């Protein structure tokens, strides 16, 4: 079995899933930062398919960038939280990596989920 990468974004300010948040995945290597895919969360705060499916799953360093400022759509010209970058490593090609995000306009938390 090969691994895959998923996320789940919860809006802790509203107590609801963060529907409609743009997420971008980048692969990091010696030559730089390479965009892999962009996705938008569904009504449950998840993507409709794995962010990094089994066929594209490669050991390495990655960065998920959550577009929190655009999601919250506040009127300020500068958001306290705008883009939230999360850098992490994938070292087991057979594992499910789940990177949830709990977010409000003023704070966030993450962990390796199951």
Secondary structure in CASP SS format (residue, H / E / C, confidence):
PFRMAT SS
TARGET T0000
AUTHOR 0000-0000-0000
METHOD secondary structure of the structure
MODEL  1
X C 1.00
X C 1.00
X C 1.00
X E 1.00
X E 1.00
X E 1.00
X C 1.00
X E 1.00
X E 1.00
X E 1.00
X E 1.00
X C 1.00
X C 1.00
X C 1.00
X C 1.00
X E 1.00
X E 1.00
X C 1.00
X C 1.00
X C 1.00
X C 1.00
X E 1.00
X E 1.00
X E 1.00
X E 1.00
X E 1.00
X E 1.00
X E 1.00
X E 1.00
X C 1.00
X C 1.00
X E 1.00
X E 1.00
X E 1.00
X E 1.00
X E 1.00
X E 1.00
X E 1.00
X E 1.00
X E 1.00
X C 1.00
X C 1.00
X C 1.00
X C 1.00
X C 1.00
X E 1.00
X C 1.00
X C 1.00
X C 1.00
X C 1.00
X C 1.00
X E 1.00
X C 1.00
X H 1.00
X H 1.00
X H 1.00
X C 1.00
X C 1.00
X C 1.00
X E 1.00
X E 1.00
X E 1.00
X E 1.00
X E 1.00
X E 1.00
X E 1.00
X E 1.00
X H 1.00
X H 1.00
X H 1.00
X H 1.00
X H 1.00
X C 1.00
X C 1.00
X C 1.00
X C 1.00
X C 1.00
X C 1.00
X C 1.00
X C 1.00
X C 1.00
X C 1.00
X E 1.00
X E 1.00
X E 1.00
X E 1.00
X E 1.00
X E 1.00
X E 1.00
X E 1.00
X C 1.00
X C 1.00
X C 1.00
X C 1.00
X C 1.00
X E 1.00
X E 1.00
X E 1.00
X E 1.00
X E 1.00
X E 1.00
X E 1.00
X E 1.00
X E 1.00
X C 1.00
X C 1.00
X E 1.00
X E 1.00
X E 1.00
X E 1.00
X E 1.00
X E 1.00
X E 1.00
X C 1.00
END
